[in-house]
């Protein structure tokens, strides 16, 4: 990744919303239980690999999420 630093990637501001989708519950639980923790992308990648090993049906969605996260800064590089 060119010029990588430890800043949080810029993501368009999304207004806080109430749970609409079923997945929001899991995201909210993650935020509540682990929101104060800091993790590396290396750790996250290992957790995603383990999750896919245990839940192969989720390989495509996890790959899409990982690719999306990896490319968050792509728009900034064009400026």
N, C-alpha and C positions, 0 to 999 in steps of 0.2 A: 504494500500500500504506500503510495507516494506521500511523503511528508506527514506520516502518521504521528499524531500526538495523543495525549490522554484526554483531550476534551470530549465531552459528550457530543455525539453527532447532532447536527441541526436537523430537527424534524419539524415540519409545519405544525404550528400550535393547533391542538385539538381541544375543544371545550370539554370539560369534565362532564360525563354523562352517567345516568343511572344504568344499571344492568339491563340490557336489552337482549343480548345474545347469551346463550348458555355458556359460551367460552368466557364471558366477562366474569363469571363467578370464580373460575379458576385463576384468572388474572388478578382479581381482587384478593383472593386468598394468598397468592404469591406475594403481592404487594404488602399485605397485612403481616404475613409471617416472616418475610425476608427482606422487606423494603429498606431496612437500615444497613443491610450487608453490601459489601462491594465484591464483585467477582471479575475475573479476567475473561476475555473471549476464549482463551485456551480452556479454562474450566467449563465455560458454557458449551463449547464445541464437544468436549468429552461427555458432558451430560446429555447432549442431543444424540450423540452416537449410541450411548447406552440406552436411551429411550427408544431409538429406532431398532436396536437389537432386540429389545423386549417387546416392541410393538411395531412389527414390520409394516402393518397396514398404514402407518403414519409416515412412511419414508418420503413420499412426495410432498405432503404439507410441511414437513420439517425441512426438506431441501429448499422449498420456496421461501420459508422464513429465514433460513440461513443465508440464502442468496440476497434476499431483500436487505437484511442487516449488513451484509458485506458491501452492498452497493449504495448505502445511504448517502455517502459523500460524493457520489458520481456527479450529481448536478452541480455541486460547488466547484468541481474541477473545470467545468466548462466556462465559468465566469472569468 
